[in-house]
Amino acid sequence: MLIKIGNLVSKRWAVPVLFTTLAACTTAAQASSYVMNRDPGCGCCEKWAEHIEASMKHDVETRNSQNMAAVKDTNVIPQDLRSCHTMIVEGYVIEGHVPAKEIARLLREKPDNIRGLAVAGMPVGSPGMEYQNQTQPYQVIAFGSNGPTVFASYN
């Protein structure tokens, strides 16, 4: 392989092709996937995924799971923070109806002590749980090595 690349580099036309190919591979490797696990019978998860796609300009891959408890156990989500769907993005766990704004903040700040964000339960008015302009207060909880802490509050 090295000999072939060396032979290509000796040809002027090959250098731009080589760098373009390497750049494309690097870009593809950097593109992170947003993978949401959900119970196939839950409709609010799809609405939340639409919110994420629209707000974050990123596709959400949906994986149906018949055993969401196992997904949550594998991702070490505290029992009291569990909700209906679980998304993994850039190594972080996003549990439940977390607003895109808070996910973007997490990905921008990249705190070491946070493993993920959660909105426990299914609060009315949270993304994907909109209902007749009704809302109930809820908190986005960060969880990780420092234990649970309030990341954001919504009223």
Secondary structure, 3 states (H helix, E strand, C coil): CHHHHHHHHCCCCHHHHHHHHHHHHHHHHHCCCEEEEECCCCCHHHHHHHHHHHHHCCCEEEEECCCHHHHHHHCCCCHHHCCCEEEEECCEEEEECCCHHHHHHHHHHCCCCEEEEEECCCCCCCCCCCECCECCCEEEEEEECCCCEEEEEEC
